Amino acid sequence: MLLLRGVVAVVLAAGLLLGLDGRSSLALVAARPAEGAVAVAPQPPLAGRVVVIDPGHQLGNHHFPRRINRQVPAGGFTKPCNTTGTATNGGYPEATFAWRVAGRLRARLVALGAKVVMTRHSNRQDRWGPCVDERGRAGNRIGADLKISIHGDGSYARGARGFHVIAPTDRRRWTHDIYRPSRALAVDVRRALAGDGFPVANYVAGGDGLDLRADLATLNLSDVPTVMVELGNMRDRRDARRMTSDAGQRAYAAALADGIRRSLQR
């Protein structure tokens, strides 16, 4: 009799785990976390990564000609500390464009879990620099995964428009250790910008949007993979309209974040 009651109890318990439609609820019961278990949140995709963002120039550079014109190391030669940058025909400064895109890019990368280091922390008329050698070395001592320098071009060539991405050439002692990953980063960034509908430059870099240069301190002095992006020609009416708009700046930042994420997750 006791054995029979035990069998009946097991059958009844099993019946309670069956829904009216006949499907077992055992899977649902098993899926419930055990009492006292701690749920572990998934890691953001760029957790633990360090990215340096270099917003080109500084709004007040033109007020400090002696400081920005002094010569600094550039990778086997010297160059002026910095320049004033270009502007649209309406006077919108490259420094402001780079600063605003950089801020939006920083926010996106932080949301993805990355630590972001900026080479400048303001966009003001009473500030200058930092010099290109300091920008070039940014990231070397902090174990950065990559560095991206943001700029706008200022070509007066008729019809010149579009973006291009600059990577370092292979130079022994200077860039031999980073030129391959830098070029891979450049390809990822180019693909992201073009994929988001930004036109590739039609006046430089051979028309493919990828330029290799050996004359830029920002690239030559880096020990981490690095690229410089000229996101458009600020002298072109169509590029300028996009580069000065909030929507355009957000779109640039979104594409750059996509390219950086793609590179870091390769």
C-alpha positions, 0 to 999 in steps of 0.5 A: 500500500505504501509503495502504491501511494508513492507511485501515485504521488510521483505520477501526480507530481509529473502531471503538475509539470504538464501544461494543458496542451501536453507540453512539459514544463520541466525545461522552464523549471530547469531554466530558473536560476537556483536560489542564491545564484548571482546573474553575471552581466555580459561584458561589453564588446570593447571591455578592457580596450584602450583607444586614444582619440586625437582631435586635430589642432586647437581652436586658439592656435592662431593666437600663439604663432611662436609656440606652434611654429617652433620645431619639434621631433617628427620621426627622424626630422623636425616639423612645426609644433602644430598648425591652425588647421583649415576651415570652411568657406564660411569660417567654421574651423577644422579644430571645432569639427574635429573636437565635436566628432571626437566627443561623439566618438568617445561617447560611443566607444565608452558605451562599448566598454572601451577606455578612451584617452583624448590628446586635448581636453578643450576647444578654446581660443585661449589654448594652443597645442599640444604639439604633434610630437606629443600627439604622436607619442600619446598612447605609447606608455599607457598600453593603448590598443590604437590611436585615431587622429581626426581632421578635415582637409582644405583643398582648393582643387575644383570639385575636390571632396570626400574622405581619405584615411592615412596610415604610416609607411614602413620605416625602420626604427620608427613605424616598422612595428606598427605599419601592418596593423595600422594599415589594417585599421585604415582599411577597416575605417575606410570600409566603415565610412564608405559603407555608411555612404561617405564619398571617397576622396576624388582628389588624393590617395589615388581615388581609393581613400587610402593614403600612406605617408611618412611625413607625419609626426602623429603617425611616425612617433606612435608605438601603437597602431594608428591612422589619421582621417581626413573626413572631408574637404571643408572647402567643398560646399557639399562636404562642408554642409555635412561636416558642420551639421550635428547630424553629419558629425554624429554620422562620422562618429558612428562610422569611425566607432564601427571601424574601430570596433571591427578592427579591435574585434578582428 
